Amino acid sequence: MSGPDLSGKFDHVKPRPASSLLLIRDGVEGLEVFMVRRHHEIDFASGAMVFPGGKVDPEDSDVRVRSRALDADPLDDIALGFRVAAIREAFEEIGVLLALEADGSALGAARSGQLKDRYAADLEANRVTMGEMAEREDLRFPLQSLVPFAHWITPPVLPKRFDTPFFIAEMPEAQSALASHDGTEAVDSVWVRPGEAIRQAEAGQVTMVFATRLNLVRLARTESVADALEHARRNPPVVVTPHVYRRGDRRMIDIPVEAGFGGPSFDVGAA
């Protein structure tokens, strides 16, 4: 039975649309995911190990970007914006661009590096949009390569709330060696096996928010890129708004069992 509810203080705060991307590859010892450490001055999850991501911009679903997005027709502007934001944030934060040339071929390493040098900083500063970049460079955004993985909404226990779908995609082989933190929003980066990332968080070696840890728990159940993508396709995300409450001197979080993360109750520390 739940104790005193801690979740209602910021019910009046509307969650802002955001998006995040789990980029995965098959490493020597098994499945690996790319993670970054947030700068300590970032206002959300400061200093934490996270997946690349950030807020959705209005331009992430404009006419220009829609015309350059493959498989966009079934998507409304909200769904399109979530996917394009995930692509954009990964490009801004780690220099990896999920895009194709006009003929459908993958971006090569040299081409990817050139695009990063030309556009990543301007995108982050809102001096150019994804649609404008795609038009200038004749690019296409392969939305089908992003598979919905999870969907978390920040509970109203925090003043900054986000409505965040997480997508999973294979790291483009030609860009794997280029992936690196930007040195501003992200100050460190690593390829890591999901189980190892969980172990580091449990040992107190890294900071990790609740949703990130549970996403890793789910990812750790798979053994390869193909396995992870197929598992995500077979298990569409359940939208989760954690319920935060106190049980004695402990802080507890409940989430729906059907979301696939275990539970439903998690002890997350002293109240």
N, C-alpha and C positions, 0 to 999 in steps of 0.2 A: 504493500500500500504506500502511496506517495505521501510525503510530508509537505511542509509549507512550500508553496509554489514560489519560485524565484524568477519566473519568466515574464511577468506582466508589466514590468516597469516602463518598458519602451514600446508598448503596444501601438502607440500613435506614430511610430517611425515606420514609414513604408520602405520595405527592402528595395535596394537599388539593383537593377539588372547587372550581372557580372558573368564572367565565363572563365573556365580553366581547362587546361589541356594536359593529359598524361601522355607523354611521348615515350614509347617503349621500343626496345630492341632485344634481340637474342644475343646475350653475352656468352662468354666462355663457360661460365658456371650456371647459366640459366637466364631467365627473364630479368631485364633491368629496366628501370624507369628513370627519367631525367628529373632532378629536383634542384631547386635554387633556395638560397637562404635570403630572406628579406632583409633589407637595410633596417637598422634599429630605429630610424626616424620615420619609417613608413607607418601610417596611422592605423593599419589593420594587420594583425599577425606580424608585428615588428619582430625581427630577429628569428622568425620561425622558418623551418624547412617546409617548403610548399611546392606545388606544381606551378608552372608559369600561368599567369592569368591576371585579370583585372576587369575594370568596369566596361560595360557596353557603351559605345558612342552612338549617337543618332545616325551618323554616316555609315555605320556598319550594316545598315539595311536599306541604303538609298538606291535609287534607280541605277546608278552607275555600277555599284557593286553587284546588284542582282543580275545585271546583264553579263557579268563576268563570272558568275558562280554556276558551276555545273550542278544539275539536279536541284535547282532552287525552286522550280515551279510548285511543288507540293507544300512549300514552306510559307507561312505567313511572315510578316516583317519581324515579329518577336523571335521566332525560331531561326530565321536567317541571321538576325543580329547576334544571337548567342554564338552561332557557329563562326561567323566572320570575326567576331571579337576574340574568340579563342585563337584563331589563326593570327590575327594582328598582334595580340599580346605576346604570343610565342616569338613572333618576328622581332618585336620591340625589345623583349627581355633577353632572349638567348640567340637571336640572329638566325633562327630556323624558319623558313617560309614554306608552308604547305601550299604550293602552287604548281601549275603546269605551264609549259610553253603552249603557244597557240595550236601546235600540231599534236598536243597531248603528251609530249615527252617530258620526262622529269627534269627539274633544274639540275644542272651540273654544279660542281663545287665552285668553280670560278664565277659562274653566273650568279650563284647565290651570294657569294661574297660581294660582288659588285652591287647587287640590289640592297644588301645590308648597308653598305657604305653610302649609297645614294639616298635611301629612304627611311631607314629605321629611326634615326633621330628626328626627322621631320614628321613622321607619323606620331611619335610620342609627344611632340610639341604641337600637334594638331595643325601643322603647316601644309599637310597633304592628307588625303583620305585613301583608304584602300582601293576604292573605285578609281580614283585618279591615277594611282600607281599602276593598277592593272591595265588601264587604257593606254597609258604612256608606254608600258613595256609589253603590251599584248599578252597578258597572263590570264589564266583561268584558275579559279579556286575549286578544287575537287572536294566538295562538301561530303561526298559519299565516303571519303577516307576518314572522316570523324565519326566515331560510333558513340552514341550516348552511353555513359558509364554510371553516373550518379547525379543526384540533384539535391542540393542542400540549401535551406533557407535559414539564415542566422536567427536564432530565437530572440524574442524581445527582452532578453536580459542584458543586451548590449545596445549602446546608443548608435552604433554604426551597423546597419543590417544589409545583407546582400542576398539576392535570389540568384543562385549560382549553379547552373548545370556544369558537370564535368564530362569532357569528352576524352576518348582514348584513340590514339592513332599510332601507326608505326612510324618511327623516325626515318625520313628519307635517307637511304644509304649514303648518297653523295654528300649529305649535310651533317652526318653524325659527328665527324671530326670538327665541324665548325661550331657546334653548340657550346655556348659559354655565357656566363652571366654578364650583364651589361655594366656592372660596376656602380650603378646608381640605385635603381629600385632593388636589384639583386646584387649581393656582394660575394657570393660563393655559389658553386654549382657542382653537381656530382652525378655520375651514373651509379645507381645503387640497386641491389636486389631488394624487392619489397620487404622480405623478412629481415634483412640486415638493417634497413631503415627503421623498422619497428623496434628491433633490439636496441638500436642507438637511442631512440626516444625513451624507451623503458629504463635504460641505464642513465638517463639524464644527460647524455652526451650532446643531444640536440633538442631544441624546442619544437614542438609540433602540436598544432591545434587538433581538436577532437575529430573533425571531419576528415582531415588529411590522414590521420592515423587509421581510421576505419576504411577509408578508400584503399590504403595500403594493405590492410588485412584482407579485404576482398581480392585485391590484385594478387596477393601472395598465394591464393588458392590455385592459380594458373601457372603453367610451366614454360610457356613460349608465347611469342607474339600471336601466332595463329590461334592458340588456345585462349588467350586473353580476349582477342577480338571476337571469337566465336561465343565465348561465355557472355560477353557484353551484349551481343546481338540477341542471344537467347533470353536474356534477363533485362528487359527494359527498366530504366530507373523508376523508383518510387520517390516522389518528392518528400523530403524529410525536413520537418521543422522540429528540432529537438525540444523536449520538455525538460526544463531544468528545475530541480527542487532540492530540498534539504531533508535528509533522513538522519536524525540525531545530529552528530557533528560532521556528517559526510555530505558532500555535494554529489548529487545524482543526476544522470541524464537518461531519459527514456526515449526510444525511437521505435517505429513500427518494425516488428519482426519481418514482415513481408518485404522490407527494403533490402534484405539479404546481407546485413552486417552482423547478425547475431543479436544478442540482447534478449529481452527488450531493455533491460536496465544496466547501466554502467556506473560504477563508482569512479569519480574523476578527482577525488582528493578531499581535503578538509574544507568544510563549508566556510 
